[in-house]
Amino acid sequence: MVLFLVIKDLTNILIFFQICKLFYSKKYLYIKYYCMELLSTTWYFEFPFDYEIKLYNLLSYLRVVEDSFIKKCLSPHLLHLEKMENELLNFKTSYDKLIDGFNKKTYKYFENEPIIGLDNSDMLEIYGIVDLSIPQIKSKIDMGYKIYKTSPQLLY
């Protein structure tokens, strides 16, 4: 018998092993568990602001999500992906509005003092990460809802 689990922390693993000892003998039970925490909804804005590291973190998380979806286990990843997508879209629209506001405040006929921080390389890198990750997350959400239509389940 092989049992596949997604366990978030060590205390749940220990509790699960104690329950298994009560019901099953050790020699017939093989347990494979995957400890993958949910990616933070502000993962793109946390230090370090390295494009490649953020991209690899996102791709590894999306790989875990896809493996979970293939097993038809949609929770908690599907709703978490939707929340991540909303956060990314909110950041992108807010940043665009901020830059447009700065551009409208400049005068055409007078000398303008340069706005400090407007051409911040870290913010441009974060914007690039957000711009790249939105379509990838959207494709996983669509994949999750296609699976949800074929096998409905409780989402939490």
C-alpha positions as CSV (number, residue, x, y, z in Angstrom):
1,M,0.0,0.0,0.0
2,V,1.4,3.4,-1.0
3,L,0.0,6.6,0.4
4,F,0.6,10.0,-1.1
5,L,0.2,13.1,1.0
6,V,0.7,16.8,0.9
7,I,1.7,17.8,4.4
8,K,2.5,21.4,5.3
9,D,4.6,21.0,8.5
10,L,6.5,18.6,10.7
11,T,3.9,18.4,13.4
12,N,1.3,17.1,11.0
13,I,3.8,14.5,9.7
14,L,4.4,13.2,13.3
15,I,0.7,13.0,14.1
16,F,0.1,11.1,10.9
17,F,2.8,8.6,11.6
18,Q,1.4,8.0,15.1
19,I,-2.0,7.3,13.6
20,C,-0.6,5.0,11.0
21,K,1.2,2.9,13.7
22,L,-2.2,2.3,15.4
23,F,-3.9,1.0,12.2
24,Y,-1.2,-0.5,10.1
25,S,1.9,-2.6,10.7
26,K,5.1,-0.9,9.6
27,K,6.3,-3.5,7.1
28,Y,3.2,-3.0,4.8
29,L,3.0,0.7,4.8
30,Y,5.2,2.9,2.6
31,I,4.6,6.5,2.9
32,K,5.7,9.2,0.4
33,Y,5.0,12.7,1.5
34,Y,5.7,16.0,-0.2
35,C,6.5,19.0,2.0
36,M,5.7,22.0,-0.2
37,E,4.4,25.1,1.4
38,L,2.2,27.4,-0.5
39,L,4.1,30.2,-2.2
40,S,3.6,33.6,-0.5
41,T,1.2,35.9,-2.3
42,T,3.9,38.6,-2.2
43,W,6.8,36.3,-3.3
44,Y,7.7,38.6,-6.2
45,F,8.3,41.5,-3.8
46,E,10.5,39.7,-1.2
47,F,14.3,40.0,-1.1
48,P,16.4,39.1,-3.2
49,F,15.1,40.8,-6.3
50,D,16.8,38.5,-8.7
51,Y,14.9,37.7,-11.8
52,E,16.2,34.1,-12.2
53,I,15.7,33.1,-8.6
54,K,12.1,34.4,-8.7
55,L,11.5,32.6,-12.0
56,Y,12.8,29.3,-10.6
57,N,10.8,29.7,-7.4
58,L,7.6,30.2,-9.5
59,L,8.3,27.4,-11.9
60,S,9.0,24.9,-9.1
61,Y,5.8,25.9,-7.3
62,L,3.8,25.6,-10.6
63,R,5.3,22.2,-11.1
64,V,4.1,21.1,-7.7
65,V,0.7,22.6,-8.5
66,E,0.6,20.7,-11.8
67,D,1.5,17.4,-10.1
68,S,-1.3,18.0,-7.6
69,F,-3.8,18.8,-10.4
70,I,-2.8,15.6,-12.3
71,K,-3.7,13.6,-9.1
72,K,-7.0,15.6,-9.2
73,C,-6.3,17.2,-5.9
74,L,-7.2,20.9,-6.5
75,S,-7.2,22.2,-2.9
76,P,-5.6,24.4,-1.7
77,H,-3.6,25.3,-4.8
78,L,-6.4,26.4,-7.1
79,L,-7.8,29.1,-4.8
80,H,-4.3,30.1,-3.8
81,L,-3.4,30.6,-7.5
82,E,-6.4,32.8,-8.0
83,K,-5.4,34.9,-5.0
84,M,-1.8,35.2,-6.3
85,E,-3.1,36.2,-9.7
86,N,-5.3,38.9,-8.2
87,E,-2.3,40.2,-6.2
88,L,-0.1,40.3,-9.3
89,L,-2.8,42.1,-11.4
90,N,-3.3,44.7,-8.5
91,F,0.4,45.3,-8.3
92,K,0.7,45.8,-12.1
93,T,-2.3,48.2,-12.4
94,S,-1.1,50.2,-9.3
95,Y,2.4,50.5,-10.7
96,D,1.1,51.6,-14.1
97,K,-1.2,54.2,-12.5
98,L,1.7,55.5,-10.3
99,I,4.0,55.9,-13.3
100,D,1.2,57.6,-15.3
101,G,0.6,60.0,-12.4
102,F,4.3,60.9,-12.2
103,N,4.4,61.5,-16.0
104,K,1.3,63.8,-15.8
105,K,2.8,65.9,-13.0
106,T,5.8,67.0,-15.1
107,Y,5.7,70.4,-16.7
108,K,6.5,70.9,-20.4
109,Y,7.8,74.5,-20.2
110,F,9.7,74.5,-17.0
111,E,12.7,72.6,-15.7
112,N,11.5,69.6,-13.8
113,E,13.5,68.2,-10.9
114,P,14.2,64.5,-11.5
115,I,11.9,62.2,-9.4
116,I,14.1,60.1,-7.2
117,G,13.4,56.4,-7.4
118,L,11.3,56.6,-10.6
119,D,13.9,54.6,-12.6
120,N,14.6,52.1,-9.9
121,S,16.1,49.0,-11.4
122,D,14.7,46.8,-8.6
123,M,11.1,48.0,-9.4
124,L,11.6,47.4,-13.1
125,E,12.9,43.9,-12.4
126,I,9.9,43.2,-10.1
127,Y,7.6,44.5,-12.8
128,G,9.2,42.2,-15.3
129,I,8.8,39.2,-13.0
130,V,5.1,40.1,-12.5
131,D,4.6,40.6,-16.2
132,L,6.0,37.2,-17.0
133,S,4.3,35.2,-14.2
134,I,0.7,36.3,-14.8
135,P,0.1,34.3,-18.0
136,Q,1.8,31.2,-16.4
137,I,-0.4,31.3,-13.3
138,K,-3.5,32.0,-15.5
139,S,-2.8,28.8,-17.5
140,K,-2.6,26.7,-14.3
141,I,-5.9,28.2,-13.1
142,D,-7.5,27.3,-16.4
143,M,-6.1,23.8,-16.1
144,G,-7.5,23.5,-12.5
145,Y,-11.0,24.6,-13.5
146,K,-11.0,22.1,-16.4
147,I,-10.3,19.4,-13.9
148,Y,-12.9,20.8,-11.5
149,K,-15.6,20.5,-14.2
150,T,-14.8,16.8,-14.8
151,S,-14.4,15.9,-11.1
152,P,-16.1,18.4,-8.8
153,Q,-14.8,18.6,-5.2
154,L,-14.8,20.9,-2.2
155,L,-12.3,23.7,-2.6
156,Y,-10.7,25.2,0.5
